[in-house]
Amino acid sequence: AENYSEIASNFVTYTPPNTVPNTPTNVSPANGSTSVLLTPTLQATAFSDSDCVGDTHAASQWQLLNSTGVTIVWDSGTNTTDKTTVTVPTGKLAYASNYVWKVRYRDSRSAWSAYSTQTAFTTAGPALSISRSNGLSRSMSGPS
């Protein structure tokens, strides 16, 4: 009877749901570190995301807080350059003071991980130099 029809094609694209990246772990300075420089380099573990679509590490957000972990001393904002390590800028930390830091990661589909566990450290004291009137001098380091 020569009855036939055209073949119709339907295309469907499936995008799996986006899961948040795994929470990073703080590496350095380690919890309880002392004598940390006033411009420390913070380091966290490598990016990891369990999505089956191959999400990549798009950004990080680094936060440095006071010793109680309440007041933000420095926040990197959405940082697309310093993803697993960042150096704290000059002038943010004080000598012989206690701080905590944390970081979170964003994947290439804009999902943020939870923040890492806060890690505490203490900065070094200033280096002191003492001169005596008899011409002897002595250098010291530690809290003033």
Secondary structure, DSSP 8 states (H G I E B T S, - for coil): -------------------------EEES-TTEEEE-SS-EEEE-------TT---EEEEEEEEEETTS-SEEEE--SBSS-SSEEE--TTS--TT-EEEEEEEEEETTS-B------EEEEE---EEEEE-TTS-EEEEES--
